[in-house]
Amino acid sequence: MSYFNVVAQTNENTVVTEYEPVKTRSDSYQSEAALEKEFIHLLCEQGYEYLPIHSEAELIANLRRKLEELNHCTFTDSEWERFFTSCIAVANDKIDDKSRRIQEDHIQVLRREQEYYPH
């Protein structure tokens, strides 16, 4: 059985694509490790990048790299520490507050060192 997915729609046009689900079903047990490996493989096929991150420090370092890449800038260590502790990982915030900030108030102001120490 196939059906159509709407790709784009305007008042004048509709673009659709035909989708036929793959008819595969496993009747055998799949371990959690095998399931995780398969899930990672599927995500990589869709363009996601797998990073073997095993510690909080590695996770924070990756966040810094990605924010620098996204914003075409390089943080100094003191700028990063100030930004991370005042905008991302505020000590007294609960997880809800941090999630809300990232999801709803995703534009944060970074004060560069030149603003603190003008020449």
Protein Blocks (a to p, Z undefined) as FASTA:
>chain_A
ZZdddfbdcfkbccdddddddddddfbdcdfklmmmmmmmmmmmnopacdddfbfklmmm
mmmmmmmmmnopaddfklmmmmmmmmmmgfklcfklmmmmmmmmmcccdddfklmmcZZ
